[in-house]
């Protein structure tokens, strides 16, 4: 299983892809939501790896966050990214587009939800 540092590397790669070419959201909004979710997954897995836990599944990851005495504060933001990502992957393009506008994806899902998770995880790890 990846270490906390390996999850950091994966997070950075996903984040760079999300931000590339003026922002993936401007070119492929559905893929931007999916990448944002996987970016958040690596941040959550980074927290878990530090505790020598490796969730490996959505349900175990959700439980880790929801039940953790500290990390539960990012559960709602994480869950909302997951739901949007599942819609992007499994719903019709029409249904996804009716559910999530470009502004919602950019400003709320990425700008607020993912940003809150990033800020929390960054504050939870000592600076190098």
C-alpha positions, 0 to 999 in steps of 0.5 A: 500500500502507498505511504503518506508521501506516495499519496502526496505525489499522486495528489500533486499529479492529479492536481496538476492535471486538474489545473493544466491548460487553463483548467480541465473543467473548461475542456472536460467538466465531467472529467474535471469532477472525476479527477477532483474526486481522485485528487481528494481520495489521495489526500484522504488516503494520505491521512489514513496511511499516516495512521497505518490504515489503507481503506481501499474502498469507498465504504471504508474510506467513508467510514474512516472519515465519518468516524474519525475524531478529527478528520470527520470535518471534511467528510461532507465535502469529500462525500459531495465530490464522490457523489458528483464523480459517480454522476459524471461516470455513470449518469447520462451526459444530459443528466450530469449537465442538468445537475452540475453547471460549469460554475458549480463544478469550478466554484463549488466542487473544486473551488470550495469542496476540494479546496477545503479538503486540501487546506485541512490535509495541508494543515494536518501535516507538518511543513517540510 
